Amino acid sequence: NLKEVWRYKDLVYMFVKRYFVSSFKQTILGPIWFFINPIFTTIVYIVVFGNIAKLSTDGAPKILFYLAGITLWNYFSSCLNATSTVFTANAGIFGKVYFPRLAMPISIVLSNLMRFGVQMGLFLLIFLYYLVKGEVQPNWWILATPFLILLMAMFALGAGMIFSSLTTKYRDVQMLLSFGVTLYMYATPVIYPISSLRGIFKTLAFYNPLTGIFECFKYAWLGVGDFNVKMLLISSAIIILILAVGTIVFNKVEKSFMDTV
């Protein structure tokens, strides 16, 4: 019931604020961690995958190529991991007061947008440097960036609600998800371009919901990649289906989850 969620929009705002503040409470560096994570991860990827493994970046500057992938992946993975524990992590709140349970996963997706915004700002700074040097050729697909972010949020929300519904009965699912997300990163063109894949691997990657998003983003901002519109349409269709299934399952489980948590 989205109308009911809208009536509780002030509560969603409070959840967003709580999630953001609690993430860095009692930390010395606070929001600076938003920068530290992608910077050091990018350095490691450049050394390991760029210089040692010598993976292709389709001619794009290595730092921009890896930072683009990391920025998108961090948003998706953080949303998915946090949403997948909604029922178990908030059982105390759910058992004491009524509000639309869907407000909780929505607030998680929104709060992570702030982290994404900071990391996107870092990407833009480095992007402008290489743009001035003439080493990147962006195109009008940049205008699709908000749509790509929306697709990622929808995918993380839908998949997270499915996993959160399963963890109410099967705690093993949470352990499976913790390393499953890491494995999924290597099945997604985060550290390599889709053009480097061949045969069955390229076909499987083509139907990965995140492939179209990552390839479109890199093609739009860096002017590289093997992107086509069909890839993005497939991603959109799969993500909408997953979100619909996730919402239905979530609404069904919320009625009786207190008996099993």
C-alpha positions as CSV (number, residue, x, y, z in Angstrom):
1,N,0.0,0.0,0.0
2,L,2.1,2.9,-1.3
3,K,-0.5,5.4,-0.3
4,E,0.0,4.4,3.4
5,V,3.8,4.6,3.0
6,W,3.4,8.1,1.7
7,R,1.3,9.1,4.8
8,Y,4.3,7.9,6.9
9,K,6.8,9.9,4.9
10,D,8.0,11.8,8.0
11,L,8.8,8.4,9.6
12,V,10.8,7.4,6.5
13,Y,12.7,10.6,6.8
14,M,13.5,9.9,10.5
15,F,14.7,6.4,9.6
16,V,16.9,7.8,6.9
17,K,18.4,10.2,9.4
18,R,18.8,7.5,12.0
19,Y,20.5,5.1,9.6
20,F,22.9,7.8,8.4
21,V,23.9,9.1,11.9
22,S,24.2,5.7,13.5
23,S,26.6,4.5,10.7
24,F,29.3,7.0,11.8
25,K,28.5,7.6,15.5
26,Q,31.6,7.0,17.7
27,T,33.9,7.1,14.7
28,I,36.8,9.5,14.5
29,L,36.8,10.1,10.7
30,G,33.0,10.1,10.3
31,P,31.8,10.7,6.7
32,I,35.4,10.7,5.5
33,W,35.1,7.0,5.3
34,F,32.9,7.6,2.3
35,F,36.1,8.7,0.5
36,I,38.5,6.3,2.1
37,N,36.7,3.2,0.9
38,P,36.5,3.9,-2.8
39,I,40.0,5.5,-2.9
40,F,41.9,2.5,-1.4
41,T,39.7,-0.1,-3.2
42,T,40.5,1.7,-6.5
43,I,44.2,1.7,-5.8
44,V,44.1,-2.1,-5.0
45,Y,42.2,-2.8,-8.2
46,I,44.6,-0.8,-10.3
47,V,47.6,-2.7,-8.9
48,V,46.0,-6.2,-8.9
49,F,43.7,-6.2,-11.9
50,G,45.2,-3.4,-13.9
51,N,49.0,-3.9,-13.6
52,I,49.3,-7.5,-12.5
53,A,46.4,-9.3,-14.1
54,K,46.4,-6.7,-16.9
55,L,42.7,-6.8,-17.5
56,S,41.4,-4.5,-20.2
57,T,39.7,-1.2,-19.5
58,D,38.7,-0.6,-23.1
59,G,41.2,2.2,-23.3
60,A,39.7,4.2,-20.4
61,P,42.0,5.6,-17.7
62,K,42.3,2.8,-15.1
63,I,41.4,5.0,-12.1
64,L,38.2,6.2,-13.7
65,F,37.2,2.8,-15.0
66,Y,37.6,1.1,-11.6
67,L,36.2,4.0,-9.6
68,A,33.1,4.0,-11.8
69,G,32.5,0.4,-11.1
70,I,33.2,0.7,-7.4
71,T,30.9,3.7,-7.0
72,L,28.0,1.8,-8.5
73,W,28.8,-1.5,-6.8
74,N,29.1,0.1,-3.3
75,Y,25.6,1.5,-3.6
76,F,24.0,-1.7,-4.7
77,S,25.8,-4.0,-2.3
78,S,25.2,-1.7,0.8
79,C,21.5,-1.4,-0.1
80,L,21.1,-5.2,-0.6
81,N,23.0,-6.2,2.5
82,A,21.1,-3.7,4.8
83,T,17.7,-4.5,3.3
84,S,18.2,-8.2,3.6
85,T,18.2,-8.0,7.4
86,V,15.2,-5.7,7.8
87,F,13.0,-8.2,9.7
88,T,15.7,-9.7,12.0
89,A,17.5,-6.4,12.7
90,N,14.3,-4.5,13.5
91,A,12.2,-7.1,15.2
92,G,12.1,-5.1,18.4
93,I,10.6,-2.0,16.7
94,F,8.2,-4.1,14.6
95,G,6.9,-5.8,17.7
96,K,6.1,-2.6,19.6
97,V,4.5,-0.1,17.2
98,Y,2.6,-0.3,13.9
99,F,3.8,1.5,10.8
100,P,4.0,0.3,7.1
101,R,6.9,-2.2,7.2
102,L,7.8,-1.3,3.7
103,A,9.0,2.1,5.0
104,M,12.1,0.5,6.5
105,P,13.7,-1.0,3.3
106,I,12.7,2.2,1.4
107,S,14.5,4.3,4.0
108,I,17.6,2.1,3.7
109,V,17.7,2.6,0.0
110,L,17.3,6.4,0.4
111,S,19.9,6.8,3.1
112,N,22.5,5.0,1.0
113,L,21.9,7.6,-1.7
114,M,23.8,10.1,0.5
115,R,26.8,7.8,0.6
116,F,26.5,7.3,-3.1
117,G,26.3,11.1,-3.7
118,V,29.6,11.7,-1.9
119,Q,31.4,8.9,-3.8
120,M,29.9,10.1,-7.0
121,G,31.3,13.6,-6.2
122,L,34.8,12.0,-5.9
123,F,34.3,10.3,-9.3
124,L,33.2,13.6,-10.9
125,L,36.3,15.4,-9.6
126,I,38.6,12.8,-11.2
127,F,36.4,12.7,-14.3
128,L,36.7,16.4,-14.9
129,Y,40.5,16.2,-14.7
130,Y,40.6,13.6,-17.4
131,L,38.0,15.4,-19.4
132,V,40.1,18.5,-19.5
133,K,43.1,16.4,-20.6
134,G,40.9,15.0,-23.4
135,E,41.3,11.3,-22.3
136,V,37.5,10.6,-22.0
137,Q,34.7,11.1,-24.5
138,P,31.3,11.3,-22.7
139,N,28.1,11.3,-24.6
140,W,24.4,12.2,-24.1
141,W,23.7,8.9,-22.3
142,I,25.0,10.8,-19.2
143,L,21.4,12.0,-19.0
144,A,20.3,8.4,-18.2
145,T,22.4,8.4,-15.0
146,P,19.4,9.1,-12.6
147,F,17.5,6.2,-14.3
148,L,20.4,3.9,-13.8
149,I,20.6,4.7,-10.1
150,L,16.8,4.1,-9.9
151,L,17.2,0.7,-11.5
152,M,20.0,-0.2,-9.0
153,A,17.9,0.9,-6.1
154,M,14.9,-1.1,-7.3
155,F,17.0,-4.2,-7.8
156,A,18.6,-3.9,-4.4
157,L,15.2,-3.2,-2.8
158,G,13.4,-6.1,-4.5
159,A,16.2,-8.7,-4.0
160,G,16.8,-7.5,-0.4
161,M,13.1,-7.9,0.5
162,I,13.1,-11.4,-0.9
163,F,16.2,-12.3,1.2
164,S,14.8,-10.6,4.3
165,S,11.7,-12.6,4.0
166,L,13.7,-15.8,3.8
167,T,15.9,-15.0,6.8
168,T,12.9,-14.9,9.1
169,K,12.9,-18.7,8.9
170,Y,16.3,-19.7,7.5
171,R,19.2,-17.8,9.1
172,D,21.6,-19.6,6.8
173,V,20.4,-17.4,4.0
174,Q,22.1,-14.4,5.6
175,M,25.4,-16.3,5.7
176,L,24.9,-17.4,2.1
177,L,24.3,-13.8,1.1
178,S,27.4,-12.4,2.8
179,F,29.8,-14.2,0.4
180,G,27.2,-14.5,-2.4
181,V,27.3,-10.8,-2.9
182,T,31.1,-10.9,-3.2
183,L,30.9,-13.7,-5.8
184,Y,28.2,-11.7,-7.7
185,M,30.6,-8.8,-8.0
186,Y,32.9,-10.9,-10.1
187,A,29.9,-12.0,-12.3
188,T,29.2,-8.3,-12.9
189,P,31.4,-6.0,-15.1
190,V,32.9,-4.0,-12.2
191,I,36.5,-4.7,-12.8
192,Y,36.4,-5.8,-16.4
193,P,34.5,-4.7,-19.5
194,I,31.8,-7.0,-21.1
195,S,33.8,-6.9,-24.3
196,S,36.5,-9.0,-22.7
197,L,34.1,-12.0,-22.3
198,R,33.6,-14.6,-24.9
199,G,31.1,-17.4,-25.6
200,I,28.8,-18.6,-22.9
201,F,30.3,-16.2,-20.3
202,K,29.3,-13.2,-22.4
203,T,25.8,-14.6,-22.9
204,L,25.3,-15.2,-19.2
205,A,26.6,-11.7,-18.4
206,F,24.2,-10.3,-20.9
207,Y,21.3,-11.4,-18.7
208,N,22.8,-10.2,-15.5
209,P,20.5,-7.3,-14.4
210,L,23.5,-5.2,-13.4
211,T,25.4,-5.6,-16.7
212,G,23.3,-3.2,-18.7
213,I,23.5,-0.6,-15.8
214,F,27.3,-0.8,-15.5
215,E,28.0,-0.8,-19.2
216,C,25.6,2.1,-19.9
217,F,27.2,4.1,-17.1
218,K,30.8,3.5,-18.3
219,Y,29.7,4.1,-21.9
220,A,28.0,7.4,-21.0
221,W,30.8,8.9,-18.9
222,L,33.9,7.3,-20.3
223,G,32.8,6.6,-23.9
224,V,33.9,3.0,-23.7
225,G,32.2,-0.4,-23.5
226,D,30.1,-2.8,-25.5
227,F,26.8,-1.2,-24.6
228,N,23.5,-1.4,-26.5
229,V,19.9,-0.5,-25.7
230,K,18.7,-4.1,-25.7
231,M,21.0,-4.8,-22.7
232,L,19.4,-2.0,-20.7
233,L,15.9,-3.1,-21.6
234,I,16.6,-6.6,-20.5
235,S,18.0,-5.3,-17.2
236,S,14.9,-3.1,-16.7
237,A,12.5,-6.0,-17.3
238,I,14.2,-8.4,-14.9
239,I,14.5,-5.7,-12.2
240,I,10.9,-4.7,-12.4
241,L,9.9,-8.4,-12.1
242,I,12.2,-8.9,-9.1
243,L,10.9,-5.8,-7.4
244,A,7.3,-7.0,-7.9
245,V,8.0,-10.4,-6.5
246,G,10.0,-8.9,-3.6
247,T,7.1,-6.6,-2.6
248,I,4.5,-9.4,-2.7
249,V,6.7,-11.7,-0.7
250,F,7.6,-9.0,1.8
251,N,4.0,-8.0,2.4
252,K,3.0,-11.6,2.9
253,V,5.7,-12.4,5.4
254,E,5.3,-9.2,7.4
255,K,1.9,-10.4,8.7
256,S,3.4,-13.5,10.5
257,F,7.1,-13.0,10.8
258,M,7.0,-12.2,14.5
259,D,6.1,-15.8,15.2
260,T,9.3,-17.1,13.6
261,V,11.9,-14.4,14.2
